[in-house]
Amino acid sequence: MSQNTPPDDVRIEPPGGPDYHPGEPTGEEKRPRREKTEASPDWARDALLDMARHGLVEQRRTRRWKVFFRFVSVALVVWSLTLITLLFTAGDRSAPGLAKPAAAVIDISGLIAAGETTEARRVIPQLEKAFKQENVKGIVLRLNTPGGSPVQSSAIFNAIRELKQEYPDKPVYAVAEDMAASGGYFIAAAADEIYANPSSIVGSIGVRMDSFGFVDAMEKLGIERRLLTAGENKAIGDPFSPTDPQETEYLKGVLGEIHEQFIAAVKTGRGDRLDDDEAIFSGLFYTGETALEKGLIDGLDSVRGVIRDRIGVEHQIDLTPRSNRLEKLLGATAEEFGSALTGIKSEPARPMMLP
């Protein structure tokens, strides 16, 4: 180190001077190596370029994650706001005040069963709103249903009868479009008058219970049925067990009781308008034209015609029960989710009013 070198510019030089490289010859012998070193790329510059390149890659990766998390955060905020909004607006729709006389139309479509929009707890409140509205001059039940649960159908039937007694001046009409069969006709029987299209399917006054038998298939596959019950009749109707004549007779008796209730309701609603042909209670269904001959309906007409010609108004309000928007957002129950994943849904055999 030179005596004239400032203290702040101290440099540590390798032995043999700044150009010394361990293991290299000195003097003239090292001249070819120095020329080779001077001709090669600058290693420091390459190192800086590599560092810069890695830094850019890391910045891009960080930027992508930031964008992703921002997107997720915005989605969560939107979902939360939507959920909060639906929590405050998920209640049953109230019938708006009507400035002009109108008819209230309530659709009963698809399977009539608990958990559907056609179940009694959804339909009856809408019926009550229709009856209570002063400017509602009549109620039209628009039917497109093959039937379903006898319990739900009976509950709606009884509710209509009670509301008619409370509001005797407000008529109720049932109009069958594609189909008003079984449980659908059970409900229609509570109306003051029933109308249909000539090609509508009407009737099917009967009760059924569906099941399957897998006993022979289990024997061929070598599957053993293991069933434990407390109560000798707890597994009655089990599709994996052989049929028992006594169980079959018992189930027929249950269906017969429900059938008699169905018949009694139809006779109460239709009265002397029914034909004397007992075949109408056998489960047969008819076209609209034949149903008119049998006394199952009062005429051939449409919803629009009934509103215009029978109720005598031009306006209508739709009071059909809808699925709760919050229920749609949150989805099905865990059981239904599992059934959707596996494609298997276990349900016991139960009476149904279907064609």
Secondary structure as the mmCIF struct_conf table of DSSP 4:
data_model
#
loop_
_struct_conf.conf_type_id
_struct_conf.id
_struct_conf.beg_label_comp_id
_struct_conf.beg_label_asym_id
_struct_conf.beg_label_seq_id
_struct_conf.end_label_comp_id
_struct_conf.end_label_asym_id
_struct_conf.end_label_seq_id
TURN_TY1_P TURN_TY1_P1 GLN A 3 ASN A 4
BEND BEND1 THR A 5 THR A 5
HELX_RH_3T_P HELX_RH_3T_P1 PRO A 7 ASP A 9
HELX_LH_PP_P HELX_LH_PP_P1 ILE A 12 PRO A 14
TURN_TY1_P TURN_TY1_P2 PRO A 15 GLY A 16
TURN_TY1_P TURN_TY1_P3 PRO A 18 ASP A 19
TURN_TY1_P TURN_TY1_P4 PRO A 22 GLY A 23
HELX_LH_PP_P HELX_LH_PP_P2 GLU A 24 THR A 26
HELX_RH_3T_P HELX_RH_3T_P2 GLY A 27 LYS A 30
HELX_RH_AL_P HELX_RH_AL_P1 ARG A 31 ALA A 39
BEND BEND2 SER A 40 SER A 40
HELX_LH_PP_P HELX_LH_PP_P3 PRO A 41 ASP A 42
HELX_RH_AL_P HELX_RH_AL_P2 TRP A 43 THR A 89
BEND BEND3 GLY A 91 GLY A 91
HELX_LH_PP_P HELX_LH_PP_P4 ASP A 92 LEU A 98
BEND BEND4 ALA A 99 LYS A 100
STRN STRN1 ALA A 102 SER A 109
BEND BEND5 GLY A 110 GLY A 110
STRN STRN2 ILE A 112 ILE A 112
TURN_TY1_P TURN_TY1_P5 ALA A 114 GLY A 115
BEND BEND6 GLU A 116 GLU A 116
TURN_TY1_P TURN_TY1_P6 THR A 117 THR A 118
BEND BEND7 GLU A 119 GLU A 119
HELX_RH_AL_P HELX_RH_AL_P3 ALA A 120 LYS A 132
TURN_TY1_P TURN_TY1_P7 GLU A 134 ASN A 135
STRN STRN3 VAL A 136 THR A 145
STRN STRN4 GLY A 148 GLY A 148
HELX_RH_AL_P HELX_RH_AL_P4 PRO A 150 GLU A 166
BEND BEND8 TYR A 167 TYR A 167
TURN_TY1_P TURN_TY1_P8 PRO A 168 ASP A 169
BEND BEND9 LYS A 170 LYS A 170
STRN STRN5 VAL A 172 ALA A 181
TURN_TY1_P TURN_TY1_P9 SER A 182 SER A 182
HELX_RH_AL_P HELX_RH_AL_P5 GLY A 183 ALA A 188
TURN_TY1_P TURN_TY1_P10 ALA A 189 ALA A 190
BEND BEND10 ALA A 191 ASP A 192
STRN STRN6 GLU A 193 ALA A 196
TURN_TY1_P TURN_TY1_P11 PRO A 198 SER A 199
STRN STRN7 ILE A 201 GLY A 203
STRN STRN8 ARG A 208 MET A 209
HELX_RH_AL_P HELX_RH_AL_P6 VAL A 215 LEU A 221
TURN_TY1_P TURN_TY1_P12 GLY A 222 GLY A 222
HELX_LH_PP_P HELX_LH_PP_P5 ILE A 223 ARG A 225
BEND BEND11 ALA A 230 GLY A 231
TURN_TY1_P TURN_TY1_P13 GLU A 232 GLY A 237
TURN_TY1_P TURN_TY1_P14 PRO A 239 PHE A 240
BEND BEND12 SER A 241 SER A 241
HELX_RH_AL_P HELX_RH_AL_P7 PRO A 245 ARG A 270
HELX_RH_3T_P HELX_RH_3T_P3 GLY A 271 ARG A 273
BEND BEND13 LEU A 274 LEU A 274
BEND BEND14 ASP A 276 ASP A 276
HELX_RH_3T_P HELX_RH_3T_P4 GLU A 278 PHE A 281
TURN_TY1_P TURN_TY1_P15 SER A 282 GLY A 283
STRN STRN9 PHE A 285 THR A 287
HELX_RH_AL_P HELX_RH_AL_P8 GLY A 288 LYS A 294
TURN_TY1_P TURN_TY1_P16 GLY A 295 GLY A 295
BEND BEND15 LEU A 296 LEU A 296
BEND BEND16 ASP A 298 ASP A 298
STRN STRN10 GLY A 299 LEU A 300
HELX_RH_AL_P HELX_RH_AL_P9 VAL A 303 GLY A 305
HELX_RH_PI_P HELX_RH_PI_P1 VAL A 306 ILE A 311
BEND BEND17 GLU A 314 GLU A 314
STRN STRN11 HIS A 315 ASP A 318
HELX_RH_AL_P HELX_RH_AL_P10 ARG A 325 LEU A 330
BEND BEND18 ALA A 332 ALA A 332
HELX_RH_AL_P HELX_RH_AL_P11 ALA A 334 THR A 342
BEND BEND19 GLY A 343 GLY A 343
STRN STRN12 PRO A 351 MET A 352
STRN STRN13 MET A 353 MET A 353
#
